[in-house]
Amino acid sequence: MGLLFSFLFINMVRFLLMLLNVLLLLACAQQKKENTFNEVVLMPVYQMDSIYHLFGNNNWRVIQGRDTSYVYFSRQNDLLIHVYNFKMQQGDSVQSALQKIVCTPKGIFWEKYLDTFRLISASHKELIWLNNLDTLVFKVGNNHALQQRYKSILYTMQPTINLTDFLIRSHYDYLHGTHYADDTAKFKRSSKK
């Protein structure tokens, strides 16, 4: 009889401990649901539209003195824009690097090389980014060009033809000594009659 009593007592203690664990887990789950409901954060997606309006899904020639490089902006979705930086050498893109502009609940960030810039102001004519105390400004200039200023250095950004045509024409130019990549004309195929 004593053995049966101790067996029932041990099982009853196990049952009570399991019941307490289940009640504790349910209480924590309920608390977590309440917190997430109260912490709805709106993301600044409308500012991504301002970035897209300024840069588009375009290829840009970046000129600073005698140095020329290229930047291609490619919007992936509402929260992400890929930024490809490259230089042209012998008709091919070299020294390419992928950067990202990401929309988060804490703001919009441009992961640019080893630095991260935070968007502090956006309109259809100007973007202002901040990294520590350094400011990166893009402003609409003349003839569809953009002016980029960073650390008191002024860059000019000129739109080029779309990236695919630009890369094909650049390679052709290198092989044949022509200058079609610099041409802004977009050729259309015509059917012969």
N, C-alpha and C positions, 0 to 999 in steps of 0.2 A: 504494500500500500504506500509506503514511504517513497518507493521508487517511482510509482505512478504519479504521486503528488509532485515530486521534483521535476519530472518530465513535463507535466502540465504547466507548472510555474515557469520553467525556462521558455517554453513555447509562447506563453502569454506575454512574457517580457519581450521576446523577439517581435511578436505581433505589435505590441505597443511602440517599440522603437521604429518599426517600419511605418506605422501609422503617423508618428511624429515627423519622420523624414518626408513622407508624402505631403503632409500639411505644410511643412516648411517650404518645400519646393513650389507648391501651389501659391503660397503667400509671396514668394519671390517672383514668380512668373506674373502674378497680378500686378505687383509693384512695377515691374519692368514695362508692362503694357501701358500703365498710366503715365510713366515718364516719357515714353516715345510719343504718346499722343499729344502731350503738352509741349514737346520740343520740335515742332514742325519748323523747318528752316527753308526759306525761299532762296533759290539760287539766282544769281544775276545773269540769266540767259539773255535778256534784252541787250546787255552790253556785248555779248558775243556777236549779236547782229550788227552792232556798230563797228566791230572789228572787221566783220565780213564785208560790210558796206565800203569800208576804206580800202581793204586789200583785195577782196574778192577771192576767187579761186584762180589767181593769176601768177604769172612769172614776172619778176621785177629785176631790172638791172640796177645795181647799187654802185654808184660812182663816188669816190672820194679821192680827189686829186688824180693821180695816174693809176690808181688801184680800182679794178672793177671786179665785182663778184655778182652773184645772182641769188635771189630768194624766191622760192615758190611756196605759196600758201595754199593749203588744201583742207577745206573744212570736212571733217569726218562725220560729225553729227552735231547736235545742239550744244554739246559740252566739250568738244575737242576739235582743235585745228592743228594739223601737222605743218611744220615750217621746215622746208628743206633749204639749206645753204650750200652753195657750190661755186666753184670757179671753173672756167673753161680753159682747157689746154690741149692744143693739137686736135681741136674738133670734138673733144670729149669732156664730160663733166668730171672734175677731180676735186679732192678735198671736200667731199660732201659730208654734211652733218645733219642729223634730224633733231629738231627742237619741237616742243609742244606748247600750245596755249590751252590751258585746262580751266574749266569752270568748276569751282567747288563751292560749298556753302560759305566758306571763309573769304571768297572773292575769286577773281580771275588771275591766273598766274602764267607767266611765260618762262618756261624752263629753257634758258638760253645759255648754252655752253655750261660753265660751272656756276653761273649766277641764276638767281630766280627773281624775276621782276613781277611786281604786283600792279595791276591796273588800278589807277586812282581816279582817272577821268576818261570818259569816252563820249564822243559825238561823231557825227558823220564827216566832220572836217578835221578832227584832231583826236589823238590818243596820247595819254600821258601815263608812263609806267615808272615805278619807283623801285630801286634796289639800294637798300641802306640809304645813303644820302645822294646817290647818283640818279638822275632823271633821264629817261629815254622818251623823246617826244617825236611823234609822227604828225606832220601837218600837211594838208593839201596845198600844193603849190600851183605853178603855171603849167599849162598844156598837159594836164592829167598826171603830172609828176607829183611825187611826195618829197617833202623835206624831212630828213631824219637828223636829230641832234642828240648826241650822247657825249658827255664829258667835254663840252664846248667844241666838239668836232661836228661839222656839218656834212651830211651825205645827201646826195640826190638819188632818188629812186624813180626810174622811168619804167613804165609798163612795156613789156615786150609781147611778141606773139605768144600763143599758147605753148606750153612746155614741150609737148610732143613735136610740133612743127619746129620750134626753136632748136631742139637737140638734133633733129634730122638735118635741118638747114645748116647748122654749125658744122656738122660732120662733112656735109657736102661742100661747104665753103672751104674747109681745110684741105679736102682732096683736090678741089678744082680751082682754088684761088679766087672764088667769088665772094659776094657779100650779101647773100640772101637772108641770113639770120638777122641782120640789122634792119631788114625791110619790114615794115609793119603791115604790108598788104597781106590779106588773107585770100589766097587763091581758091577759086571754085572750079570744080570739074564741070566741063560742059560736054554735052553729047553731040557728036558729029552727025549731021543730017545727010 
